[in-house]
């Protein structure tokens, strides 16, 4: 399947297809036609993204949910039965489930962040170097400033020692998204810690 660009490029809902045109899209999707899939993405992408951002209030999470919905639709296309309802309704159902999953993951993520912060602030071994304690505090602060997807991926990697494949399975994110979040998150994390260090040294 050809990888589609991030949904930020899709801003306007495509014209509503006629019944015959929608039937053509359905037949193409069920036949694993990538052109039909691209047309489905163009037709319903804006609707899915709007639902996600209204429910989640976070652009990064909404982008991830949008990608997960269409990846799920592609992989699960054989589970769609036209006689049970329109394709758009099926996609809306997938979207709602992915939003619920994202909200549940957010709750787990916030709990994990709180736990990590508590450990970092409360970590006070007598033989701990002051710089090491400061680095832990700066790490938690930098993590808290990351976009939610990057923060979740790095927390699972750092504090639960999960591999990228395990993180993808745990969160429902595509593996490529996990890798992207890891790479970008580490760059932001490093910059955040260095900035915190510089501010401490200047104080």
Secondary structure, DSSP 8 states (H G I E B T S, - for coil): ------GGG--S------HHHHHHHHHHHHTT-HHHHHHHHHHHHHHHHHHHHHHH--HHHHHHHHHHHHHHHHHTGGG--GGGS-HHHHHHHHHHHHHHHHHHHHHHHHHHHHHHHHHHHH---TT--HHHHHHHHHHHHHHHTS-HHHHHHHHHHHHS---HHHHHHHH---HHHHHHHHHHHHHHHHHHHHHHHHHHHH-
